[in-house]
Amino acid sequence: MTEENDPLPVRAQLDHYCERSALFARPGFLIRRLHQIHTWLFAEETQQYNVTPVQYSLLTVLAEHGEMDQNTLAYEVGLERTSVAEVLPRLEARGLVERRQSDADRRVKLVRIARKGRALAKRMDGAAQRAHDRTIAYLPESERERFMLQLIQLVESHNDTSVVPWKLR
C-alpha cells in the first residue's frame, strides 16, 4: 500500500496496527512470522519434491559453485556447520549430493551436487519462485523491488554481527 493511495500517513497506519497488537511494533516478531508464512508457502509449492528451503539453498549453492568443503558450504548459505552436517547425510541418502574425504586433508569432507540433485533443483526452480512471489504478492507491484532492496540492506548491514555470517560477494 503506497502512501499516496492511502488516506492515512505511514505513522497513522503503524499506530493503527500497534493498537491491534503490540507485536506489530517488533521487527523481529514480524520477520519470524513472515519466515513461518514463507516456509509454509514453500512447502505448499514444492511438496512433491520433499525438499526443505535449507536443502534447496544447499543444492542451489552447490549447483552454482561446484564442489566445496562442508565448512565453506555452510558459510555460502549462512548456516551453522552443525546444521549443514545434519542436512547433508539426508541429501546424500537420496542421491542428491555426494561427499568424500579431501585428498589434501583427510579431516575435511568435500561435497558436490550429484546429477540427480542438479536435475531436482532445476525442476524445483519454478515452484520455489512461485513461493517467493507469493510471499510478497500482497505488496503493490511497484513496491516489491523496494522491499527486496530493504531486506538486502538489512541483511548486509547486520551480516558481520551474525553468529553465522553469510559469505557475500
C-alpha positions in Angstrom: 0.0 0.0 0.0 1.5 3.3 -1.0 1.1 6.5 1.0 -0.4 8.3 -2.0 -3.1 5.6 -2.4 -3.9 5.5 1.3 -5.5 8.4 3.1 -3.6 7.7 6.3 0.1 8.7 6.6 2.5 5.9 7.4 2.8 6.9 11.1 -1.0 6.7 11.5 -1.1 3.3 9.7 1.6 2.0 12.1 -0.2 3.3 15.1 -3.4 1.6 13.9 -1.7 -1.7 13.7 0.1 -1.3 17.0 -3.3 -0.6 18.7 -4.4 -4.1 17.4 -1.3 -5.8 18.9 2.0 -4.6 20.4 3.7 -7.3 18.4 3.2 -5.2 15.2 5.9 -2.8 16.7 8.5 -5.6 16.8 10.5 -6.1 13.6 11.9 -9.4 15.0 8.5 -10.8 15.6 7.3 -9.8 12.1 10.4 -11.2 10.4 9.9 -14.5 12.3 6.2 -14.6 11.4 6.9 -13.8 7.7 9.5 -16.6 7.7 6.9 -19.0 9.1 4.5 -17.9 6.3 7.1 -18.2 3.6 8.2 -21.7 4.8 4.5 -22.8 4.6 4.2 -21.3 1.1 7.4 -23.0 0.0 6.3 -26.4 1.4 2.9 -26.0 -0.4 4.5 -25.1 -3.7 7.3 -27.7 -3.6 5.6 -30.6 -1.6 6.0 -33.0 -4.5 9.8 -32.7 -4.2 10.2 -33.3 -0.5 12.9 -30.7 -0.1 13.1 -28.0 2.6 14.1 -24.4 1.9 17.5 -25.1 3.6 18.1 -28.2 1.4 17.1 -26.2 -1.7 19.6 -23.5 -0.7 22.4 -26.0 -0.3 21.6 -27.6 -3.7 21.4 -24.2 -5.3 24.8 -23.1 -4.0 26.4 -26.5 -4.9 24.9 -26.2 -8.4 26.2 -22.7 -8.8 29.7 -23.1 -7.3 30.6 -26.8 -7.6 32.4 -29.0 -5.1 33.5 -27.4 -1.8 34.2 -28.4 1.7 31.3 -28.5 4.2 32.5 -25.5 6.2 32.7 -23.4 3.0 29.2 -24.6 2.0 27.9 -23.6 5.5 29.4 -20.1 5.0 28.0 -19.8 1.5 24.5 -20.3 2.8 24.9 -18.6 6.2 24.2 -21.7 8.3 26.0 -23.2 11.3 28.4 -26.0 10.3 26.5 -28.5 12.5 23.2 -27.7 10.7 24.8 -28.4 7.3 26.5 -31.6 8.7 23.0 -32.8 9.8 21.3 -32.0 6.5 23.9 -33.4 4.1 23.5 -37.0 5.0 19.8 -36.8 4.2 20.6 -35.3 0.8 23.3 -37.9 0.3 20.9 -40.8 1.2 18.6 -39.6 -1.5 21.4 -39.5 -4.1 21.2 -35.7 -4.4 24.8 -34.9 -3.2 28.0 -36.8 -3.0 30.5 -36.5 -0.2 34.1 -37.6 0.0 37.2 -37.0 2.2 39.6 -34.5 0.8 42.9 -35.9 -0.5 44.8 -32.9 0.9 43.3 -33.1 4.4 41.5 -36.3 5.5 39.6 -34.4 8.2 37.8 -32.3 5.5 34.7 -33.6 3.8 34.1 -32.3 0.3 30.6 -32.2 -1.1 29.2 -31.8 -4.6 25.8 -31.9 -6.1 25.0 -35.2 -7.9 23.4 -35.3 -11.3 20.1 -36.3 -9.7 20.4 -33.3 -7.3 21.1 -30.9 -10.1 18.1 -32.1 -12.0 15.8 -31.9 -9.0 17.0 -28.3 -8.2 16.3 -27.3 -11.8 12.8 -28.9 -11.7 12.1 -27.1 -8.4 13.1 -23.7 -9.6 9.6 -22.7 -10.9 7.8 -23.9 -7.8 10.3 -22.2 -5.5 10.0 -19.0 -7.4 6.2 -19.2 -7.0 6.6 -19.4 -3.2 8.9 -16.4 -3.3 6.4 -14.5 -5.4 3.5 -15.4 -3.2 5.4 -14.3 -0.1 5.4 -10.7 -1.4 2.3 -10.8 -3.6 0.2 -8.6 -1.3 2.7 -5.7 -1.7 1.8 -3.4 -4.6 3.9 -4.4 -7.6 5.5 -1.0 -7.6 6.9 -1.6 -4.0 8.2 -5.2 -4.3 11.6 -4.3 -5.6 12.0 -1.6 -2.9 11.0 -4.2 -0.2 13.6 -6.7 -1.6 16.2 -3.9 -1.6 15.4 -3.1 2.0 15.7 -6.7 3.0 19.1 -7.0 1.3 20.3 -3.8 3.0 19.2 -5.1 6.5 20.9 -8.5 5.9 24.1 -6.9 4.6 24.3 -4.3 7.3 23.9 -6.9 10.1 25.8 -9.8 8.4 29.1 -9.2 10.2 27.4 -9.2 13.6 25.7 -12.5 13.0 26.8 -15.7 14.8 26.9 -17.3 11.4 27.9 -14.7 8.8 26.9 -15.3 5.2 29.6 -15.1 2.6 28.7 -12.1 0.5 30.4 -11.5 -2.8 
